[in-house]
Amino acid sequence: MPSSFSLLLLAGSMLALATAATLYLRRRNQSQELTNEDLYGLIDARLAEVKHTLSNTQQEAITAVRDDIRVLQSDMDWLAGERMIDEAITMARSGRDAHDISTELGMSVDAAQAIAEFRKH
């Protein structure tokens, strides 16, 4: 049979453990109790983070679209130039003079004259 000292020590330990658990639970509950003002502040902070993230994402997307548009514009300019030169060559081979080529295609007379001279043959 355990001695009374052992029982007293066990009871004291149980009491200390129960007290520690109670204090821990009280502190945890107190730290979790937030006022409406605290919650509004947390919500506002989170919304500001989301807004910042969205703003950065949108800016990156806009930049990417602008870059794509520049590349497409460059390609279109090149294709239009190629098409214009092909048309000028066809017109020169059919006997049209540089002034007609320039007027119809919107290129300079000098460029049309150069194409007409070199592309007749």
BELQUIBEL-V98470 format. One record per residue. N is the residue number from 0. RES is the residue in one small letter. PHI is phi in degrees with one decimal (NA if undefined). Layout:
n=[N & N]
res=[RES & RES]
phi=[PHI & PHI]
This chain:
n=[0 & 1 & 2 & 3 & 4 & 5 & 6 & 7 & 8 & 9 & 10 & 11 & 12 & 13 & 14 & 15 & 16 & 17 & 18 & 19 & 20 & 21 & 22 & 23 & 24 & 25 & 26 & 27 & 28 & 29 & 30 & 31 & 32 & 33 & 34 & 35 & 36 & 37 & 38 & 39 & 40 & 41 & 42 & 43 & 44 & 45 & 46 & 47 & 48 & 49 & 50 & 51 & 52 & 53 & 54 & 55 & 56 & 57 & 58 & 59 & 60 & 61 & 62 & 63 & 64 & 65 & 66 & 67 & 68 & 69 & 70 & 71 & 72 & 73 & 74 & 75 & 76 & 77 & 78 & 79 & 80 & 81 & 82 & 83 & 84 & 85 & 86 & 87 & 88 & 89 & 90 & 91 & 92 & 93 & 94 & 95 & 96 & 97 & 98 & 99 & 100 & 101 & 102 & 103 & 104 & 105 & 106 & 107 & 108 & 109 & 110 & 111 & 112 & 113 & 114 & 115 & 116 & 117 & 118 & 119 & 120]
res=[m & p & s & s & f & s & l & l & l & l & a & g & s & m & l & a & l & a & t & a & a & t & l & y & l & r & r & r & n & q & s & q & e & l & t & n & e & d & l & y & g & l & i & d & a & r & l & a & e & v & k & h & t & l & s & n & t & q & q & e & a & i & t & a & v & r & d & d & i & r & v & l & q & s & d & m & d & w & l & a & g & e & r & m & i & d & e & a & i & t & m & a & r & s & g & r & d & a & h & d & i & s & t & e & l & g & m & s & v & d & a & a & q & a & i & a & e & f & r & k & h]
phi=[NA & -68.2 & -75.8 & -66.5 & -66.2 & -64.3 & -66.9 & -64.3 & -65.0 & -65.1 & -64.5 & -65.0 & -64.6 & -64.4 & -65.2 & -65.6 & -65.4 & -64.1 & -64.8 & -62.8 & -64.7 & -63.4 & -62.5 & -61.7 & -64.2 & -63.2 & -64.4 & -64.2 & -65.9 & -65.9 & -72.4 & -87.7 & -79.7 & -114.2 & -81.4 & -60.1 & -61.6 & -62.2 & -64.0 & -60.5 & -62.9 & -64.7 & -64.1 & -60.7 & -63.9 & -66.1 & -62.3 & -63.4 & -64.1 & -64.5 & -61.1 & -62.9 & -62.8 & -63.4 & -61.4 & -64.5 & -64.6 & -64.4 & -63.9 & -64.4 & -65.6 & -62.6 & -62.3 & -63.1 & -65.7 & -60.7 & -61.9 & -62.8 & -64.2 & -61.7 & -63.8 & -63.2 & -63.2 & -62.7 & -63.1 & -64.9 & -61.6 & -64.3 & -64.2 & -63.4 & -63.7 & -62.0 & -63.8 & -65.8 & -65.6 & -59.6 & -65.5 & -63.2 & -63.3 & -62.0 & -65.2 & -64.8 & -67.6 & -84.9 & 99.2 & -72.5 & -85.9 & -60.9 & -64.8 & -63.0 & -61.5 & -61.5 & -65.6 & -72.5 & -99.2 & 77.0 & -103.5 & -68.0 & -63.8 & -62.1 & -65.7 & -64.0 & -67.1 & -61.6 & -64.3 & -62.1 & -68.6 & -88.5 & -109.8 & -69.9 & -98.9]
